[in-house]
Amino acid sequence: MKPSVQHAAPTVALIGAPTDIGAGARGASMGPEALRVAGLQSALESHGLHVLDRGNLNGPANPWQPPLEGYRHLPEVVAWNQLVFDAVRAELQAGHLPLLLGGDHCLGLGSIAAVARHCLDAGKQLRVLWLDAHADFNTSTLTPSGNLHGMPVACLFGLGPDPLTRLARLPDGSPALRAAQIRQIGIRSVDAGEKELVHAQGLEVYDMRFIDETGMRETMQRALAGVDESTHLHVSFDVDFLDPELAPGVGTTVAGGPTYREAQLCMEMIADSGRLASLDIVELNPALDVRNKTACLAVDLIESLFGKSTLMRQRPAQ
């Protein structure tokens, strides 16, 4: 039998980004503190992880203005995402696992752009798992709201304003992401025009009907297919991925999401891959929560991402 190879536990760097600048409802700016109150750091440390809490980034305030030329708060969204890009890239360069505490999901743009640039520099293959009720592939011409938390994936594909599409600063000017690098899981709310764009771009989407028909195990096996030692696995976890009966503390609830056990299996299978290298947790809105219930559930699921299992099962050797 091949001996198990022991790997040193990663250093996890918590990066707070307290803003709701890209959202249509206020409150996600309180998400980082809600996760801290729910005991995120101590929960991770209980699994043998070294945790550095870098505190919160300090970006512009939310002016709460209507759309201008198709975008709400574009200068502020650019500023926040540049801060996130710089912070996440610095932690990756230091050999740490960055855990971005949002904030709304527009911040995934800066985080994933930093990971894409790091993968290019380090010669790693990138795989992004986008756990969300929404595809977030809108453009300013498809949505009247102008809310940029519905556009980060499109921007990562190069569809959007230059200050956001060029955050990764890849040498050849290419977009941060290609369709082969991302898997979307749990999707159940997509606008009509957005749906056409997702199909045109060739995204691999495991929506809730797929999960209903084939199960979470098969879904995750497909989403993780091809992930190996040369892969940097990034998880962008929007809390509205979960069914709102479990997780009411989000601004854009959509009924019919994964159950608690489905969500746990999703996280456990990611942990079993042994390749998790960066993480976003976004769209937690304590103003809409009940006694911090959603934050506590999020911490529980993050623990599973880092190896906690409801089964008496040893991790596979890497």
C-alpha atoms as one frame of an Amber mdcrd trajectory, in Angstrom:
protein
   0.000   0.000   0.000   1.263   3.439  -0.910   2.153   5.369   2.257   0.153
   8.474   3.053   1.993  11.722   2.416   1.568  14.238   5.209   1.190  17.860
   4.207   1.682  20.799   6.541  -1.574  22.560   7.360  -1.885  25.786   5.382
  -1.821  29.219   6.930  -5.223  30.784   6.340  -5.366  34.572   5.981  -8.737
  36.171   6.723  -9.350  39.305   4.635 -12.429  41.320   5.516 -14.086  43.375
   2.763 -16.991  45.134   4.507 -18.960  46.596   1.626 -22.302  46.224  -0.113
 -21.162  48.469  -2.956 -22.277  46.104  -5.728 -25.535  44.907  -4.172 -29.151
  45.974  -4.461 -29.775  45.765  -0.715 -27.776  47.171   2.156 -26.244  44.979
   4.872 -23.597  42.708   3.331 -21.020  45.187   4.648 -21.624  43.615   8.073
 -20.833  40.113   6.819 -17.165  39.920   7.870 -17.913  40.777  11.477 -20.835
  38.339  11.606 -18.491  35.535  10.534 -15.987  36.547  13.197 -18.739  36.646
  15.837 -19.793  33.151  14.708 -16.319  31.915  15.665 -14.693  31.416  12.268
 -11.100  31.798  13.442 -11.393  29.465  16.433 -13.295  26.919  14.312 -10.475
  26.808  11.771  -7.811  26.687  14.456  -9.567  23.677  16.010  -8.663  21.781
  12.828  -4.955  22.496  13.216  -4.853  25.500  10.906  -2.758  28.587  11.559
  -5.065  31.581  11.055  -4.024  35.185  10.493  -6.842  37.714  10.682  -5.684
  40.634   8.538  -8.613  42.775   9.627 -10.739  44.692   7.160  -9.837  46.476
   3.967 -10.765  50.150   3.973 -12.500  51.219   0.777 -14.954  53.921  -0.265
 -18.357  54.245   1.342 -21.525  53.220  -0.475 -23.072  56.388  -1.986 -26.352
  54.550  -2.787 -26.830  56.149  -6.178 -28.835  55.063  -9.257 -27.077  53.538
 -12.297 -24.859  55.773 -14.398 -24.323  54.571 -17.977 -25.474  51.089 -16.988
 -23.494  50.622 -13.750 -24.130  51.490 -10.121 -21.129  52.746  -8.169 -18.580
  51.756 -10.813 -15.666  53.862  -9.428 -16.263  52.511  -5.922 -16.578  48.917
  -7.173 -13.281  49.316  -9.038 -11.602  50.690  -5.905 -12.845  47.834  -3.681
 -11.857  45.178  -6.198  -8.389  46.649  -6.588  -7.973  46.450  -2.810  -9.165
  42.835  -2.833  -6.891  41.974  -5.778  -3.833  43.389  -4.014  -4.639  41.740
  -0.665  -5.401  38.298  -2.096  -2.360  38.345  -4.380  -0.085  39.317  -1.490
  -1.304  36.372   0.603  -0.848  33.954  -2.292   2.678  35.230  -2.861   3.368
  34.628   0.831   2.240  31.015   0.459  -0.957  31.532   2.439  -4.544  30.487
   1.689  -6.579  33.708   1.381 -10.126  33.574   2.735 -12.064  36.632   1.601
 -14.868  37.624   3.957 -17.464  39.626   2.036 -19.180  41.830   1.367 -21.202
  41.293  -1.793 -20.248  39.037  -4.699 -18.849  41.781  -6.922 -15.718  41.221
  -4.787 -15.244  37.798  -6.368 -13.973  39.695  -9.373 -10.929  41.055  -7.551
 -10.316  37.815  -5.719 -10.452  35.546  -8.771  -8.472  38.016 -10.881  -5.696
  37.795  -8.260  -5.857  33.997  -8.279  -5.736  33.930 -12.096  -2.649  36.127
 -12.099  -1.030  33.993  -9.398  -1.712  30.803 -11.356  -0.091  32.296 -14.439
   2.978  33.346 -12.458   3.219  30.005 -10.609   2.502  27.755 -13.597  -0.648
  26.304 -12.015  -3.913  25.275 -13.633  -6.943  27.196 -12.315 -10.290  25.655
 -11.423 -13.041  27.862  -9.972 -16.131  26.434  -8.288 -18.841  29.111  -8.243
 -21.426  28.117  -5.614 -24.391  30.401  -6.121 -28.109  30.635  -6.821 -27.246
  33.043  -9.665 -24.972  32.797 -12.694 -23.773  36.410 -12.174 -23.192  36.691
 -15.926 -25.199  39.841 -16.553 -23.939  42.865 -18.434 -25.067  46.480 -18.297
 -27.202  45.916 -21.400 -28.986  42.913 -19.880 -29.957  44.210 -16.452 -31.700
  47.508 -15.667 -30.522  47.522 -12.044 -26.855  48.152 -12.836 -25.901  46.216
  -9.697 -22.397  44.874 -10.250 -22.816  41.903  -7.914 -24.751  40.351 -10.806
 -21.876  40.845 -13.272 -18.572  39.516 -11.832 -18.355  36.333 -13.919 -19.076
  38.258 -17.112 -16.345  40.743 -16.187 -13.909  37.896 -15.524 -14.675  36.716
 -19.077 -13.841  40.175 -20.425 -17.425  41.401 -20.808 -17.668  44.694 -18.969
 -15.876  47.975 -18.299 -12.099  47.968 -18.814 -11.162  48.838 -15.200 -12.855
  45.601 -14.076 -12.072  43.289 -16.991  -8.338  44.106 -16.851  -7.773  43.726
 -13.105  -5.655  40.586 -13.531  -3.300  42.423 -15.906  -2.431  39.242 -17.789
   0.521  39.926 -20.112  -1.333  38.997 -23.307  -4.367  41.064 -22.327  -6.627
  38.015 -22.177  -9.550  37.773 -19.717  -8.929  36.334 -16.268 -11.169  33.313
 -16.889 -12.054  30.907 -19.676 -15.064  28.599 -19.741 -12.884  25.521 -19.169
 -11.732  26.934 -15.814 -15.071  27.439 -14.029 -17.935  25.235 -12.854 -21.131
  26.821 -11.564 -23.101  24.815  -8.987 -26.569  25.329  -7.479 -27.780  27.832
 -10.088 -31.539  28.424 -10.129 -32.107  32.078 -11.039 -30.873  33.315 -14.431
 -32.287  36.193 -16.489 -33.378  35.408 -20.049 -30.643  37.402 -21.797 -28.100
  36.202 -19.263 -29.047  32.598 -20.042 -28.307  33.113 -23.744 -24.925  34.631
 -22.900 -24.022  31.752 -20.564 -24.808  29.246 -23.326 -22.884  31.281 -25.900
 -19.786  31.335 -23.659 -19.971  27.578 -23.055 -20.044  27.638 -19.260 -20.379
  24.308 -17.459 -23.387  24.839 -15.194 -24.796  22.320 -12.712 -28.140  23.885
 -11.915 -30.571  22.656  -9.288 -32.428  20.499 -11.783 -29.166  18.698 -12.573
 -28.517  18.224  -8.851 -32.090  16.988  -8.333 -31.763  14.472 -11.148 -28.228
  13.170 -10.586 -27.438  14.016  -6.960 -24.746  16.128  -5.348 -22.177  13.305
  -5.423 -22.251  12.994  -9.209 -22.366  16.771  -9.556 -19.208  17.250  -7.512
 -17.406  14.371  -9.202 -17.970  16.109 -12.523 -17.118  19.566 -11.173 -13.830
  18.276  -9.734 -12.881  16.050 -12.670  -9.325  16.742 -13.796  -8.296  18.505
 -10.583  -4.811  17.266  -9.660  -1.567  18.333  -7.993  -1.015  21.028 -10.614
  -4.414  22.624  -9.937  -5.166  25.687  -7.844  -8.769  25.203  -6.669 -10.667
  28.376  -5.829 -14.137  28.269  -4.263 -16.378  31.319  -4.497 -19.193  30.632
  -2.032 -22.211  32.914  -2.206 -24.357  32.160   0.832 -27.508  32.341  -1.318
 -26.299  29.029  -2.800 -28.087  27.513   0.199 -31.825  27.093   0.517 -33.243
  30.184   2.276 -34.976  27.982   4.842 -31.464  27.190   6.061 -29.822  30.522
   5.316 -32.219  33.505   5.497 -29.445  36.082   5.948 -28.904  37.026   2.300
 -30.271  39.836   0.167 -31.262  37.752  -2.870 -32.887  34.567  -1.597 -34.078
  31.998  -4.143 -36.148  29.026  -2.997 -35.144  25.488  -3.848 -31.450  25.454
  -3.003 -29.322  22.601  -1.655 -30.300  20.973   1.618 -27.982  20.934   4.605
 -26.695  17.456   3.769 -26.244  18.302   0.079 -24.252  21.385   1.035 -22.148
  19.390   3.491 -21.409  16.731   0.881 -20.394  19.449  -1.582 -17.925  20.887
   0.923 -16.620  17.498   2.056 -15.876  16.414  -1.508 -13.986  19.654  -2.133
 -11.989  18.965   1.041 -11.330  15.388  -0.104  -9.700  16.733  -3.274  -6.970
  18.265  -1.099  -6.589  21.123  -3.589  -8.471  24.017  -1.995  -6.101  26.985
  -2.253  -8.297  30.104  -1.952 -11.842  30.907  -0.883 -14.474  33.644  -0.983
 -17.511  33.735   1.270 -19.860  36.504   0.229 -23.370  37.974   0.371 -23.920
  37.232   4.069 -26.340  39.923   5.227 -26.758  39.997   9.023 -29.497  42.652
   8.726 -31.736  39.970   7.219 -30.595  37.084   9.424 -32.084  35.500  12.542
 -29.751  35.460  15.571 -26.699  35.061  13.305 -28.066  31.699  12.104 -26.707
  32.050   8.577 -23.228  33.053   9.706 -23.056  30.067  12.067 -24.112  27.741
   9.240 -21.512  29.304   6.953 -18.791  28.668   9.546 -19.983  25.065   9.874
 -19.697  24.570   6.109 -16.294  26.289   5.946 -15.075  23.836   8.584 -16.137
  21.021   6.266 -14.177  22.629   3.440 -11.106  22.294   5.649 -11.641  18.671
   6.569 -14.385  18.334   9.180 -16.581  15.386   8.239 -19.851  14.078   9.580
 -18.526  10.583   8.758 -15.760   8.666  10.485 -13.647   8.758   7.344  -9.958
   9.377   6.822  -8.875  11.841   4.172  -7.443  10.236   1.018  -3.656  10.341
   0.723  -2.498  13.177  -1.539
